[in-house]
Amino acid sequence: MNLQIALLLGQDGIVNGAIYALLALALVLVFAVTRVIYIPQGEFVSYGALTLAAFQTGRTPGTLWFLLAAGAVVAAIDIVIAVRAGALGRIGRIVLWNLALPAIVAGLVFWLESDKLPLAIQVVLTLAIVVPLGPMVYRLAFQPVAEASVLVLLIVSVAVHTAMVGLGLLFFGAEGSRTPPFSEAQFQLGGLVVNGQTLWVLGASAVLIVALYVFFERTLYGKALRATAINRVGARLMGISSTMAGKLSFTLAAGIGAFSGILIAPITTIYYDTGFLIGLKGFVAGIIGGLASYPLAAAGAILVGLLESFSSFWASAFKEVIVFTLIIPVLLWRSLTSHHVEEEE
Amino acid sequence: MRTKTLFAALLSAGAVSLAHADITVGVTVSATGPAASLGIPEKNTVALMPATIGGEKVNYIVLDDGSDTTTAVKNVRKLTSEDKVDIILGSSTTPVSLAMIDPVAEAQTPMISMAAGAAIVEPVDAKKHWVFKTPQNDLQMATAIVEHMNNHGIKSVAFIGFADAYGEGWWQQFSKVAEARKIKVVANERYARTDTSVTGQVLKMMSANPDAVLVAGAGTPSALPQKALKEKGYKGVMYQTHGVANNDFLRVCGKDCEGTYLPAGPVLVAAQLPDSNPVKKSALEYINKYEKAHGPGSVSTFGAHGWDSGVLLAHAAPVALKKAKPGTKEFRAALRDALEGLKEVYGAHGVFSMSPTDHLGLDQRARVMVKIENGKWVLQK
């Protein structure tokens, strides 16, 4: 190995690490606020990437139908509950978010010829389809069991993951897709070729992480989420709805997932089930941060990315083994250094 | 869902089938899971198989094993014990097919696999006595690649394959043949089909400076190393295996795959074959049938392996029907014997001539070298 190979591997590891970092942040966020170990996080990566790919080949993505159907089911359930509770005032908002908004997105998709649109508009449309799925999934699968134990939530999470992978196969087929890069530019940096897309991934990840930081530190909703994460009961007593917090964290997670998918679709081929493994590596990074610390999770993600790219050079057959074995010493170290608090059941 | 309805319909037909002695064919393919891109065209192909053979009605029971060995074994047990099938077709991948050998041998039911691994039928022992397969052996394909390399002055080659049975099988066959034919293999790398980056492996292969690189993968994941090599400026000759021979690979790999060579079954370039080639007619027959049902350009070589299993059955069943009635143990044994006795049967992928020691029966007429030119498969003479 010479310096140039090390630099190239390092670059590759950091790019992948940036994506894992985004997913790790989303996983930590969801776990802190709702105690859900969010396995379907990876599916949003695939859904985002493949929905964009479908637009670019001029097909109507299957996720659009999923959005309309999920919206209709959520609206039906919520309207029945609202009518029973006599709170008819809520119906307007339920219809707006779950029926009107998906309908507008669907209208736009059919009205505009999606394959001729500029990339930026396609990305916006993709996010408009995939991101609302986050809160809908929360409403349908997790809100009814929000007070259950972590184990029950994990089982529900596995079920949602399996269902979403199956739907992904139905929507996008078994074969993978790639999207054209955001920029074809190439830069020379002291013997190292850097692609425009690499910079896009790094830049977008950095911007997103800073935006999340500002959101949590400076906005009321961000502070509400932090409060819920620290003490759910206390936050509720202060008037923070845990349902609102759950939906908001799932929306953010879906947004981060879909955007990560859009970022890496030009770098690698995405399949309907690719997201799971990417999400799992984000999870390893999240574990390094104890599913609680954002900076540690991000650092862990970069470590996973680098470990992956260097082990693919030295021992490619054992790459995954090396990456996932990392979790054992980390767990040992964490259980030895931190006070273990039994979860209240 | 469709499988279920079909299944329900067949169950009700099952009661009648004993009286009429219909032939019952159990099919298990990987229509979901990692091998879905193989299983889906195979499942579609079953619908095109003959509805009657030798004057007897044929019932097909199609099950999905989700690319999972346990499910496939469960399917086989269900098909043999509950549905009393006369033969089993499937499954799509080598590991799953290997797992099915024990239960089919136990139930004394012949099976025709649509997976490539030579280990499925070699060596023919007491259990594999019941097992046949239609896809070409990796060895045949590896030999075709090495011959092509010899003819084009390639002295050193780097190998990168899937980190599973497919990649490992290719490595064993290819390294053996290459060594025997004086080609130096300078690198041996692995990657997983779900990997998002192969930069490490690509850099290592390029630092060995090979004349050519062989990617041993299946379907669109094989595009990843090739795209990474092009991106890093590799200028040598590229080889792929027949595992990539579908149009999705061309779509995903795009201009980075121009000039790539691969061995493939003749069905891939059937229209370009000379009229004198005996396989041309039988391959075109399958292509026309499939494209009529699923649209132009939809055909894949994987579905054609499924078709060939149907062709073998259609040729063997009339012989067996003379000896025993379908639904009986004697018929299953007779069907097995008839399969083993098949000679010069023209399928979509080649000409099958079975023997007690060869349960594949394909010869060099079952492979051609193909080059990717302008996003099309072009036959190499």
Boltz contact constraints between the chains, C-beta under 6 A:
constraints:
  - contact:
      token1: [A, 5]
      token2: [B, 203]
      max_distance: 6.0
  - contact:
      token1: [A, 8]
      token2: [B, 203]
      max_distance: 6.0
  - contact:
      token1: [A, 9]
      token2: [B, 200]
      max_distance: 6.0
  - contact:
      token1: [A, 12]
      token2: [B, 197]
      max_distance: 6.0
  - contact:
      token1: [A, 12]
      token2: [B, 199]
      max_distance: 6.0
  - contact:
      token1: [A, 16]
      token2: [B, 197]
      max_distance: 6.0
  - contact:
      token1: [A, 174]
      token2: [B, 36]
      max_distance: 6.0
  - contact:
      token1: [A, 174]
      token2: [B, 37]
      max_distance: 6.0
  - contact:
      token1: [A, 175]
      token2: [B, 37]
      max_distance: 6.0
  - contact:
      token1: [A, 175]
      token2: [B, 220]
      max_distance: 6.0
  - contact:
      token1: [A, 175]
      token2: [B, 248]
      max_distance: 6.0
  - contact:
      token1: [A, 176]
      token2: [B, 220]
      max_distance: 6.0
  - contact:
      token1: [A, 178]
      token2: [B, 252]
      max_distance: 6.0
  - contact:
      token1: [A, 268]
      token2: [B, 196]
      max_distance: 6.0
  - contact:
      token1: [A, 269]
      token2: [B, 220]
      max_distance: 6.0
  - contact:
      token1: [A, 269]
      token2: [B, 252]
      max_distance: 6.0
  - contact:
      token1: [A, 274]
      token2: [B, 194]
      max_distance: 6.0
  - contact:
      token1: [A, 277]
      token2: [B, 194]
      max_distance: 6.0
  - contact:
      token1: [A, 309]
      token2: [B, 199]
      max_distance: 6.0
  - contact:
      token1: [A, 309]
      token2: [B, 200]
      max_distance: 6.0
  - contact:
      token1: [A, 312]
      token2: [B, 200]
      max_distance: 6.0
  - contact:
      token1: [A, 312]
      token2: [B, 201]
      max_distance: 6.0
  - contact:
      token1: [A, 313]
      token2: [B, 200]
      max_distance: 6.0
  - contact:
      token1: [A, 313]
      token2: [B, 204]
      max_distance: 6.0
  - contact:
      token1: [A, 316]
      token2: [B, 189]
      max_distance: 6.0
  - contact:
      token1: [A, 316]
      token2: [B, 190]
      max_distance: 6.0
  - contact:
      token1: [A, 316]
      token2: [B, 201]
      max_distance: 6.0
  - contact:
      token1: [A, 317]
      token2: [B, 163]
      max_distance: 6.0
  - contact:
      token1: [A, 317]
      token2: [B, 190]
      max_distance: 6.0
